[in-house]
Amino acid sequence: MARQKKWRSFEKRTARKHRGRHLGGPGEPDYVRGNTQGEAKQRQKPLTKAEVMAECRKGRNEIVCNAGFTESAINYVRRYRPSVKLIPHR
């Protein structure tokens, strides 16, 4: 029996924590809760501004990252995308 990948278990755990339904898959948000689409990223380095911009263009309202976000990514969301929530997972 194959073991579940770390990133997939992180996505499912994040979906449960944020009371959403896990979807996953290419081009799909990782979890959905009503009109809110969330993306969960498990990485060792903080999410950069370019990666946050790409997720915002896909229509994500919440981005969760266990490594946090770069300062430029936080400033971008504050200035241009105030409806997007950046959630550092601890």
C-alpha positions as CSV (number, residue, x, y, z in Angstrom):
1,M,0.0,0.0,0.0
2,A,1.4,3.4,-1.0
3,R,2.0,6.0,1.7
4,Q,0.3,9.4,1.3
5,K,2.6,12.2,0.3
6,K,3.5,14.9,2.9
7,W,2.0,17.7,0.9
8,R,-1.3,15.9,0.4
9,S,-1.7,15.2,4.1
10,F,-0.8,18.9,4.8
11,E,-3.6,20.0,2.3
12,K,-6.1,17.7,4.0
13,R,-5.1,18.9,7.5
14,T,-5.3,22.5,6.4
15,A,-8.8,22.0,4.8
16,R,-10.1,20.4,8.1
17,K,-8.5,23.2,10.2
18,H,-10.2,25.9,8.1
19,R,-13.5,24.0,7.9
20,G,-13.4,23.5,4.2
21,R,-13.8,20.6,1.8
22,H,-10.5,19.3,0.3
23,L,-10.4,19.2,-3.5
24,G,-6.8,19.3,-4.7
25,G,-5.8,18.3,-8.2
26,P,-4.2,20.3,-11.0
27,G,-5.8,23.7,-11.5
28,E,-8.2,23.3,-8.5
29,P,-8.0,25.0,-5.2
30,D,-6.8,22.8,-2.3
31,Y,-10.0,23.5,-0.3
32,V,-13.3,25.3,-0.7
33,R,-15.5,26.8,2.0
34,G,-18.5,28.5,0.5
35,N,-17.2,31.2,-1.9
36,T,-13.7,31.0,-0.4
37,Q,-11.0,29.2,-2.3
38,G,-7.9,28.2,-0.4
39,E,-4.4,27.1,-1.4
40,A,-2.1,25.2,1.0
41,K,1.6,25.2,0.4
42,Q,4.1,23.0,2.3
43,R,7.6,24.3,1.7
44,Q,10.9,25.0,3.4
45,K,11.3,28.6,2.0
46,P,8.8,31.4,2.3
47,L,6.3,32.0,-0.5
48,T,7.5,34.8,-2.8
49,K,5.6,37.7,-4.3
50,A,5.5,36.1,-7.8
51,E,4.0,32.9,-6.4
52,V,1.4,34.8,-4.4
53,M,0.5,36.8,-7.5
54,A,0.0,33.6,-9.5
55,E,-2.3,32.2,-6.9
56,C,-4.3,35.5,-6.8
57,R,-4.7,35.3,-10.5
58,K,-6.2,31.9,-10.1
59,G,-8.8,33.4,-7.8
60,R,-7.6,32.1,-4.4
61,N,-8.9,34.0,-1.4
62,E,-6.8,32.4,1.2
63,I,-3.2,31.2,1.0
64,V,-1.7,29.0,3.8
65,C,2.0,28.4,3.9
66,N,3.9,26.6,6.6
67,A,7.1,28.5,5.9
68,G,5.5,31.9,5.8
69,F,5.7,34.7,3.2
70,T,8.4,37.1,2.0
71,E,8.1,40.8,3.0
72,S,7.4,41.7,-0.6
73,A,4.5,39.2,-0.9
74,I,2.9,40.6,2.3
75,N,3.3,44.2,1.0
76,Y,1.8,43.2,-2.4
77,V,-1.3,41.7,-0.8
78,R,-1.7,44.7,1.6
79,R,-1.6,47.2,-1.3
80,Y,-3.2,45.4,-4.3
81,R,-5.2,42.5,-3.0
82,P,-6.6,43.4,0.4
83,S,-9.3,40.7,0.1
84,V,-6.7,37.9,0.0
85,K,-5.7,36.4,3.4
86,L,-2.1,35.2,3.9
87,I,-2.1,32.7,6.7
88,P,1.2,31.4,8.1
89,H,0.6,27.9,9.3
90,R,2.3,27.2,12.7
